[in-house]
Every structure is written in C-alpha cells, then in structure tokens.
Amino acid sequence: MSFTVQSATSSVGKTLVRNVAANFAGQAASVLLVFFSVPYIAHVLGTALYGCLVLLMTYVGALNILNLGINATLVKYVGELLPQGKLAELRGFLGTSLTLFMAGGLLVASTVCAFAPWVARHMLHAPADLQNAIVVSLWLAGGSFMLRSVAQALSSIPLGAQRFDLVNSINAGTEMLRTVGSILILQYSASLEAIMMVTVISDVLSCGAYIVIARRILPGISFRPVFSLPHLRTLLSFSKYVLVCNISARLVNSADNFLVSYFLPIANVAFYGVPYSIGQKLWTLVGNVASVVFPAASAFSATGGSHQLRELYLRGVRATAAVASFPAMAFCIFSRPFLLYWMGPDFAAQSTLVFRLLSIGFLINSLSFVPYLVLQATHFPHITARFAGLYAAINVVLFVVLIPRFGIAGAAAGFVISQLMIVPWQFHVTNRLLGIRGRVFLQSSLRPVPALALACAVSIASLPLIHSLLQVMVACAAGLFVYAVVAWFTTLDHRERATCLGFLQRPAICLQSKPRLVP
C-alpha cells in the first residue's frame, strides 16, 4: 500500500481533531466538577479551612517545577522513538526520568514534612486550633506530590503516543474520585486531613492507571528506575528553556496565593482562590485550541514555508481571541450575580472585583499563547524563556507592593498590570521576527470585536432580569448564542466556514456509511 502526502495530512488532521476534542471533553468534565463541588466543600469547611485546602493544593502543584522541564522533554523523545521502535533507548529515557522524579520527590516531601510545623506557624499564619490539622495535611500533601511526580513520567507514554483521550480520561476519572470522595468524607466530618487522604488515594490510582495504559501501548516496557548519564545529559540539554518557562509560570500561579496568606487573614485565600480557579479554566480552554499550532508551526519552519507560517500565526491569534473573548467578558458582566447565587453573599461581596480583574488578566494572557508557541517552534525558545522570566519578576514585585495595601484586589490588579506590560511587547517581537506589519495584525486579531460588542450589549441588558443561578446561565447562553451567530459571519472567512461545516458533516456521513451488524 502506498503512502501519499494526502493520506499523511488526513491522518495528522484526524489526530489533531481527536486530541482537541479529548482536551475539550476533559476540560468540560473538570469545569462541571468545580461548578458543583466548590460551593458545597467551601461552605462545609468554612472559609478558613477552605483557604488552607487551596494553599495545600497550590503547594502540591507549585513543587512540580522541580521536574526541571524533563516531563515535556520526555514526551518529545517518546514521540520520536515510538514510531522507530527503539525501545531500548526509550527505556533509558523513561528509567532515568523515573529515578530523578522518585529521588527528587522523596527529598522534597521529606524536607516539607520536617518543616511542616514551622510552615504552619510562621508562613501560613494558621490559627492555633488549625495548626495540627495543617501539619498532618502537609505530610499527606508531600506524599501526593511524590506520587504526582512519578505519574508525570508514566504519562509520557500515552502522551508521546498521541493518546490524549486516554490521558484526559485518567485525569477526569481521578478528579471525579477526589471530588466525590471529598464530598462523602464531609458528610461525616469536616476534616482537612481526610480530604488530603482522599487526594493521596486518587493519586495512587492515577499512577496505577498510567502503568496499565503504558503496558497496553508498549507490552514490553519496563518501569524499573535506572540511571544513564548520556540519557540525563540529553534530557537536560533540551529541558533548560522549558524549565525557565515552567518556573516562571508556576511562580506566578502560586506566589499570589502564598503572599495573600502571608499578608492577610487566611480566609482571603478562599475569596481569591475561587475566582482564580474559574479564570484558569479560561486559560486552559484556549490552550486546548492553541496547542495545535505548535506542530504545524514546526513543520512550516523546517520546510521554509514563511508565508504559511505567517498565515497560521494570524489565524491562530484570531482563533484564540474568538474563543476567549466572550467567556472572559461574561465573567466580568455576570460576576456578582454568579457569585451571589453560586457561592453566597460573602463571596459576592469579597470576590466580585477580583473576579472581574482576573477575567481580564486571563483574557490578555490567553492571547499570548500563539506567539509563545510560534516563537518556540521557530527556533526562538530563548526569547520565550526571557519573556517568562521577566513576566514572573514583574508579577512578584507587583504582588509584594499591592497586596499589603489593597488586599486580594491588589493581587488581581498586579496580575492584570503584568499582562499589559508583557503581552503587547511579546506580540511586537513575534510580529517583527515573522515580518508581519502592525496594520495586518490588527485587522486580523480585531475581527471578533463586533460580535463581542453585540453579545456584551445583550448580556448587560439581561442583568435586571436575573434573580437565580439558572437565570444567570440562561442569560449567559443567550449572549453566547448571539456571539456565535454574529462571529460566524464577521470573524470567520469563507474558507474557515467551509472547514467548520465539513467537520460538522463528517459524523452524519460516517453514520450513513456505517455497516449494519448482523447477528
């Protein structure tokens, strides 16, 4: 059987569509879990204990920077070696990574456990009656961090094999287990330690699931930790720029919560953490779309397709702007009634302004996805690392200056200001490197504005009619419908509309041509 360029393109297209769909499905499951679980858990625990829980989960996530960017590099080599059948090389990379993750995880977890009492008293400023619970929870969080470190190495097999559907299924399943288990635990006792124990159990099952999946993909794979200096050098040589970006991103995503807990009463972490977690969903939503730009940009860069690369960049920026704009504006418009009917009057009073500022900040930040990916794909990863380092430094300085004076609103304002300082500069650099004029860029990126303006007008007009959470959702759906209809004609060109219609028609064609099963 001959292998043509057309068939290869079709195969890649199907893979990209499947992976984007899997990403959206996993994201939808995560959003639903947050929507239904957060109000109950926050009210049962109370703002002080819920703030502690937010900090503990932030700590578990923050320590992921210690993987040195090796997890992303490992996925790269798995993707390269799997089609070539070089299992010996793959075992060397996987075994060395497992050794590093296990040793590093054990060292960090042991250190945190040893200093847990000091952290509870002096860094988190926890009330005396909560300190013992926080110390035990920190011990459990250390175990959770170690398990998640190992899971990152194990997940490289399905990720490298382009099985995002399997990874999202595992993530959604373990998150469902953690959420449902936490709710069941709270039926009997509002115990922070019990919730963290459920988290550890879900992480154990996650590791087990990745082992099962990896063995299905590669029956002969070994998970025995080994150490190979040549493989380590190769991993580190590619991971240094990824490390800088990971550290910067994790620092920004964690510093505000830790500084809020340091300068303010711990209940403020809950009032800040809830809108922040919702804003992150917008960031992840856009990432599901923007991530497909990287392999295409890499291909065009390698073959010298500068015209195609510029077109991909402009279309990618317009697509991310179209996807992110209305959700962000809807968060701003419906922030107060949404928080009031979802979380209660305390959150509506304390978190409304924070929610609006963070929504704008995450919107601006999500627009930078495409230039970031294009710069990395076109042999400029050092530029992305420089931007990431400067971005993190500006954020931390603004947090330290604004949080003591303006509270959690200062943290949100610092986040927005840092976006306004960095993102336009990043666009300017990318446009210059790609040879794109500012006028052409603006004409492409601002095309969603008419649809957004009309949808926002409809949403604002509906505000006086809202008296329940259901009405908030109906009003938001009405605005989204208007935005989608207008954007179809004003944002998309005729080729993009034809492509979308083609994808919508494929399921029907497949159903019509599907053979019947005869018993």
N, C-alpha and C positions, 0 to 999 in steps of 0.2 A: 504494500500500500504506500503510495507516495504521500509525502508530507508537504503541503503547499503553504505559502505565506498566508493565504486567505484562511486556511484551516487553523494555523497558529494564532492568527489575530482573533478568530472566532473563539478559540479555546481560552485565550487570555481574557477576552471580553466577558465570557461566561464566568470565569473565575473571579474577576473583579466585581461583577454584579452579585454573585453569590456571597462574596465576602462583605460587600457593603450591606446587603440585605441581612446577613448574620449579625453585623455590627449594630444595625438599627434594631433588630429583634432583641439582642442582649441589652441595648440601651433602654428600649421600651420596658423590658422587664424590670430593670433597675429603677426606672422612674416610678413605675407603679408600686414597687416595694417601698420606696421612700415616701410616696404620697400617702399610703395607707398606714405605714408603721410609725413614722416620726411623731405625729400628734399623740398617739397612744403612749409610746415609750417616754416622750418628754413629759407628759402630764403625770404618769405614774411615778417616774423617778423624781420629778421636780427639777427646777432649772439648775440648781447647784449640782446634783448628781448627774444630770444630763450633760452639763458643761464638762464634768470630769470624763464622761464617756467620750465626748467629742475630742478632748485632749488625748485620751488614750489611743483612739483610732488614728488621730493625727500623728502621734508618736510612732505607731506601727508603720504608717505609710512613709513618714519622714526618713526613717532609717534605711529605706530602700535605696537611697543614694549611695549606700556603701557597697552596692553591687558593681561599682566602678564602670557602669555602662556596658558591662560584659554580657548582660542578658540580651541586649539588642544586637551586639556583635555575634553572639552565639546563634541567634536566629538567622543572621546573614549567612553564616557558614553552613548551618544545617540546610538552608535553602539551596546552597550551591552544591553541597556534597551528596544530598539525597538523589538527585537525578543521575549523578555519575556512579552511584553505587559504591562510593568509597566509605564503607562502614568503619574500617579501622581508623581512618582519620576522624570520622565523626565521633567514635568512642573516645578518642584522645581529647577532643574539644569538650565533649559532654562530661567525661570523668574529671578533667581538670577544673571545669566550672563548678561541678558538684563539690569538689574538695574545697574550693575557695569559698563558696556560699555557706557550706556547713561550718567550716572553721571560723569564718567571719561572723556568721550568725551566732555561733556559740560564744565567741568572745564578746560581742556586743550585748547579747542577752545576759551573760554573766555580769558584765560591768553594770548594766542598768539595774539588775536585781540587787547588786551590792549597794548601790547608791539610792535605791528606791526610797528609803525613809527620808534621806536628805532632800531628794527631789520633791516629795510630797510636802515637806515643811517649808522649804526655802524657795523653790522655783514655782510651784503651783499655788502656794499660799492657801492650801486647803484648810477648812475649818477642822478643829481638833477632833470632832466626832466623826469626820470622814477620812482621817489620815490612815487608819489601819486598813480600811477598805481600799483606799487608793494604792497603798503599798502592795497588798496582795494582788490587786488588779494589774499593777506594773509588772509583777513577776509573771503573771499569765500573759501579759502583752509581750514580754520578752520571748516566751515560747511561741506565741503567734508570729512574731517577726522572724524567728528562725525557720519555722515551717514555710512561711511565705517566701523566704529566700530560696529554699530548696525547690519550691513549686515553680519559681521563675526559670530555673534551669530545666526542669522537667517539661514545662510548657513550650520550650523551644522546638520540640519535635513536631507537635501539631501545627505550630505557627510557621515553622520552616517548610512544612508540607502544604502550606496554604489552606489548612483546615480551620479557618476562623470560626466556622459553625460549631466545631467541637469545643474550642476554647470558650466561646460565648455560652455554650450550653453548660459547661462546668462552672463558669463564673456565676451564671444566673442561678444554677441549682444550689451552689454553696451559699450564695447570698440569700436565697429563699430559705434555706435551712437555718442560717444565722438569724434572720429576721423572725421567722415563725418560732424558733426555739426561744428567742429573747422574749417574745410576747407570752409564750406559755410559762416561762420562768416567772415573769412579772405577775402572773395570776396568783402565785403563791407567796412571792417575796420580792420587794423592790431592792434586789441585791446587785450591786455593781460587779462583784466578784463572779456571780453566777452568769451574768451576761457575757463577761470575758471568757468564762469557761466554755460557753456555747461557741464563741468565736474560735477558740482553740480547736474544739472538736470539728467545726466546719473546715478549718484549715487542714487538719489531718485527713479528712475525707477528700479534700481538694487534691492533696498530694497523691493519695491512692488512685483517684480518678485519672490523673495525668499519667501515672505509671501504667494503668490498664490501657489507656488510649495509645500511649507510645509503643507498647508491646504489640498492639493491633496494627499500627502503622509499620513498625520495624520489629518483626518477631525475634530477631537475633540480637537486639540491642541490650547492652549491659548498663546497669545503674551503679556499678561499683566505683566509688571515688578513687581516682588515680591522680598523679601529678606528673605533668610533662612540661618541662621548661620551654621547649620550642612552641608548643601549643599556647602556653601562657603568654609568651612574647608576641605571638601573632594576635591573640585576643586583645592584649593591651595596646598594641600599635594602632588598632582600628577604633578602640573604645575611648581614647582620650578626649576627643571632641564631644562624643556623646556624654561622657562623664561631666564635662563642664556644663552642658545644657541640662542634664538631669539634676545636678546640684543646684543650679540656679532656679529651675522650675520648682524643685522640692522646697528650697529655701523660701521662695515666695509663697508657696501654698501652705507652709507651716508657720512661718515667722509671725504672721498676723495673729493666729490663734494663741501662740505661746506668749506674745507680747501683750495681748489683751488679758490673758490670765495673770500676767506679771504685774501690770499696772492697774487693773480693775478687779472688782469682785468677780468670782468665778462664774456667777450666773450670766454675766455678759458674754461668755463664750457660747452659751446656748443661743442667746439673742443674735449673735453674729454668725454662728455656725449654721443655723437653719437656712437663712437666705444665701449664704455662701455655697452650701451643698446644692441648692437649686441652680445657682448660677453656673456651677461646674457642669451640670447636665447640658447646658447650652454649649459649653466648651467641648464636651465630648460629642454632642450631636454634630457639630461642624467638623470635628476631627474624623468622624466616620465618612464624610464626603471628601474632605481634603486629602486624606491619606492615600487615595488612589492616584493623586498627582505624582507622587514620588517615582514609582517605576516608569511611568510614561516619560517624565522629565529626564530620567536617567538614560532612557533609550534614545531620545532626541539629542541629548547632549553627546552621547557616544558616537552617533552617526552624523553629527554636524547639522542636524535639522534645526537651524536657528529660527526659521520662520514658524515651524510647527511648535517650537518651544515657546515663542512669544505668544502664539495663539492659545496654547494650553494655559499659560500663565494668566492671560486676560480672562479667559473663560473660567478658570478656577477661582480667581478673585471674585468675579461676578456671581458664581455659583455659591460660594461661601457667604457672600453678602446677602444673597437672596434667601438662603436657608436660615441665617442667624438673625436677620433684621426684625422680622415681626415677632418672633418669640421674645426677644430682648425688650422690644417696646411694649409688648403685652405684659411682661413682668413689671415694667415701670407703671403702666396705666392701672393695672388691676392689683398692684402690690398691697394696698391697705385692705380692700375687701377680701382678697385672697387670704392674707394672714389672719384677719379677724375671724373668718368663718372656718378656716382650716386649723389654726393653732390657738386662737383665743385672743382676748383684748390685750393681754400683756405683750404678746409678740407683735400685735398690730401697732401698739404704742411705741415699742422699743426698736422694732426692726424695719419699719416701712421705709424710712430714708436710706437705711443701709441697703435694703433690697434694691432700691432704685439705682443707687450709685454702683453697686456691684453688677447689676444687669448691664449698665452702660460700659463698665470696665470689661466685663467678659465679652461683650459685643466687639469692642475695639480689639481686644486680644485675639479673638477667634478669627478676625480678618487677617491677622498676620500669619496664619497657618501656611497659606500657599507660598508667599515669598520665602518663608523659612524652609519649606520643603524643596523649593526650586533652587535655593542657594546651596543646600546640601547636595542635591542631585547634580549640580553643575560644577562640582569640584571647589566649592567655596565653604566647606564646613567650618573653617577657621573664622569666617565672618559671623556665622550664626553663633559660634561659641563666644565671640567678643560681645555681640549684642546681648546674649543671655547673661553674661557676667555683669555687664553694665546695668541691665534691667534689674537683676537681683539686688545690686548695691543700692540703686535708687529707691527700690521698694522698701528695703530695710531702713534706710535713713528716714524716709517719709513716715514709716510706721513709728519709729522711735520719737520723732518730733510731734506727730499729730495725735497719737493715741492718748498720751497723758493729758493733753489739752482738750480734745474733742471726743474722747471715748471711742466707741465702736464706729461712730460716723467718721471719725478721723482715720481709722483703719481703711474703711471703704473709700474715702476720698483719696488717701495715699495710693491705693490700687489704681484708681481712675487716672490720677495725675501721671503716674509712671507709664501708663499706656499711651497717654497723649504725648509724652516726651520721646518714647522709643519707637512706636509703631510707624508714624509717618516717616521717620528717619530711615527705618528698615525698608519701607516701600521705595523711598527715594534711591537708596543704594541698589536695590534689586532692579528698579527701572533703568538705572544708568548702566548696570552690567549687561542687561538684556537689550539695550538700545531702544527702549520704549519712551516715546515722548509723553510728557505730562498730560497733554490735552487728550491724546488717545486713551491713556489710562483712566482719566476721569470720565470720559464718555462711556467707557465700558463698565466701570465699577459703580457708577451712579444710576444705572438703569433701573434698579429696584425701587428708587425713591418715589416715583408716582404711585405705585401700588402700595407702598408703605404709608404714604401720606393719607390716602383714601381709607385704608384699613384702620389707621390710628384714629381718624375722624369718626368712623363708625363705632369704634371701641369706646372712645371718650363720650360719645352721645348716649351710650348704653349704661354709663355709670349710675345715673339716678335711679335706674330700674332694678339695681342689684340689691337683694336682701337675703341671699343664701349662697352657699358654696356652689350649688347646682346652677344658679343663675350666673355666677362668675364663669363657670365652664361654658355655658350656653353663649354668653356674650363674647367670650374668647373665641369660641368656634365660629361665631358669625363674622368676627373680624378676620379670622384665618381664611374663611371661605372667600370673602371679598378680596383679600390679599392674593390668594391663589389664582382667582379668576383674572384679576387685572394683570398680575405678573405674567400669566400665560401669554398675553398679547403684547405687553410692553417690555418685559425683561428678556424673554426667550426670543431668539431669532427663528426663522423658518426651519433651519436645519435642526436646531435643538428641539423644536416642537415635533418634527418628524421622528427624531430619535426616541423621544418620550412616548409617542404614540406606538412606535414599533415595539418597545418594551411592554407596553400595556396590552398589546395584541398577542404577544407570544404565549401567555398562559392559555388563552382561548384556542389558539392554533394547536397547542400541544394536547389540549383536552379533546379537540375534534379528531386528531390523528392518533390518539392513544388506542391501541388494540384492546379488544374485549377479552377478558379472561374466561375461558370456557372450562367448567369443571370436568 
